[in-house]
Amino acid sequence: MLERDDRADPKIEQHKEKLLEVAQQKQARGEITRDQYDAIEYEVSNSETRDFAPFLYLIVRERVKGRTQDVIVQKRANPNSEEYIIEDLDSSEFEMIRTSIELSGGL
C-alpha cells in the first residue's frame, strides 16, 4: 500500500485518464452500460493515490497463446520491456499480487 498521498503525481493522473478513456471506448462498443461507465467514472474521480498501488499479474503464456497484441514502444511503461494487451483475458487466467513498490520515485 502506498503510504504517501501525492495528489500531484502525474503518473496517477495519466492512469486515471487512461481508465476513463478505456471505459468510454467500452461503452461506445456496447461492452458496458451507461450505469457501469458512471460507476467507473465515479470511482476514478474519487480515488486517491493510495488506491493506485501497483499489482503484479502472473499469466501463463500457454493459456493466452495467439491472443496477445504487442504494445507499441511509445505506449510502454518502459521502452525496453515486453508489454502485451489481452483483450479477452478472463479473471481465471491470471493471479494478481499487490505490491508495495511506489509508482514514482524509482525503486
Backbone torsions as a table, in degrees:
resi	resn	phi	psi	omega
1	MET	NA	137.7	177.0
2	LEU	-74.0	132.6	-177.2
3	GLU	-91.4	-31.9	-179.1
4	ARG	-91.5	159.7	-177.6
5	ASP	-123.4	75.7	-177.1
6	ASP	-84.8	89.1	-175.1
7	ARG	-65.7	-16.5	-177.9
8	ALA	-96.8	7.9	-177.7
9	ASP	-63.0	114.0	-176.8
10	PRO	-63.6	-30.3	178.8
11	LYS	-64.3	-40.4	178.7
12	ILE	-63.7	-44.0	178.8
13	GLU	-62.8	-38.4	177.2
14	GLN	-64.0	-40.7	178.4
15	HIS	-63.4	-42.7	179.3
16	LYS	-61.9	-45.7	179.8
17	GLU	-60.9	-42.2	-179.4
18	LYS	-66.3	-41.2	177.6
19	LEU	-58.9	-44.4	179.4
20	LEU	-67.9	-37.8	177.9
21	GLU	-61.3	-46.7	179.7
22	VAL	-64.4	-41.7	178.7
23	ALA	-61.9	-41.1	178.0
24	GLN	-62.9	-42.1	178.6
25	GLN	-62.5	-43.5	-179.7
26	LYS	-66.0	-37.3	177.1
27	GLN	-66.4	-42.3	179.6
28	ALA	-61.7	-33.3	179.0
29	ARG	-84.9	-3.1	180.0
30	GLY	80.1	15.5	-179.0
31	GLU	-81.8	-23.4	173.4
32	ILE	-134.9	156.1	-179.8
33	THR	-84.5	170.8	176.1
34	ARG	-61.7	-40.5	178.7
35	ASP	-62.4	-40.3	178.0
36	GLN	-66.0	-42.1	176.9
37	TYR	-60.7	-45.7	-179.6
38	ASP	-59.6	-38.6	178.5
39	ALA	-65.5	-42.1	177.7
40	ILE	-63.7	-46.4	-179.4
41	GLU	-60.0	-40.9	178.8
42	TYR	-63.6	-48.0	-178.9
43	GLU	-61.9	-43.9	-179.3
44	VAL	-66.6	-45.0	-177.6
45	SER	-66.5	-29.2	-177.4
46	ASN	-102.6	9.5	-179.8
47	SER	-80.2	158.8	177.4
48	GLU	-117.1	165.3	-177.5
49	THR	-52.5	-42.8	-177.4
50	ARG	-62.7	-17.2	176.8
51	ASP	-75.5	-8.4	-174.8
52	PHE	-109.5	31.9	174.4
53	ALA	-63.3	136.0	-176.1
54	PRO	-70.7	153.3	176.9
55	PHE	-116.7	153.5	172.7
56	LEU	-108.4	125.7	179.4
57	TYR	-106.0	124.0	177.6
58	LEU	-101.7	117.0	-177.1
59	ILE	-126.1	127.9	176.9
60	VAL	-76.4	118.3	-174.5
61	ARG	-54.6	-40.3	-178.1
62	GLU	-62.0	-29.6	-178.8
63	ARG	-72.2	-22.1	-176.7
64	VAL	-117.1	10.1	-178.6
65	LYS	-54.6	130.1	179.4
66	GLY	84.7	-2.4	-177.9
67	ARG	-114.7	3.8	-177.2
68	THR	-94.3	148.8	173.7
69	GLN	-122.3	132.9	177.4
70	ASP	-67.9	141.6	172.7
71	VAL	-87.3	130.8	-179.1
72	ILE	-65.0	149.7	-174.0
73	VAL	-52.0	-41.9	-176.8
74	GLN	-63.7	-20.6	-177.2
75	LYS	-105.8	1.9	179.5
76	ARG	-78.5	150.1	175.3
77	ALA	-63.6	-34.8	177.8
78	ASN	-135.7	121.3	-176.6
79	PRO	-61.4	-18.0	179.6
80	ASN	-94.1	1.4	-178.2
81	SER	-96.0	165.8	172.3
82	GLU	-98.7	126.1	178.4
83	GLU	-134.0	143.9	-176.8
84	TYR	-134.7	155.5	171.1
85	ILE	-111.1	133.6	175.3
86	ILE	-127.0	92.5	-172.4
87	GLU	-57.0	-39.4	-172.5
88	ASP	-106.8	29.6	-179.3
89	LEU	-65.8	127.0	179.3
90	ASP	-94.3	148.9	-178.0
91	SER	-61.6	-18.8	178.0
92	SER	-80.3	-6.4	-175.6
93	GLU	-98.7	5.9	179.2
94	PHE	-150.8	160.9	171.6
95	GLU	-111.9	141.8	-177.5
96	MET	-118.5	128.3	-179.4
97	ILE	-123.2	122.7	177.2
98	ARG	-77.9	134.7	-178.9
99	THR	-110.0	171.1	177.1
100	SER	-112.7	16.2	178.7
101	ILE	-73.2	135.5	177.7
102	GLU	-75.8	143.2	179.8
103	LEU	-72.0	-29.6	177.7
104	SER	-127.0	159.1	178.5
105	GLY	96.1	-0.6	176.3
106	GLY	79.8	-176.2	-178.3
107	LEU	-94.2	NA	NA
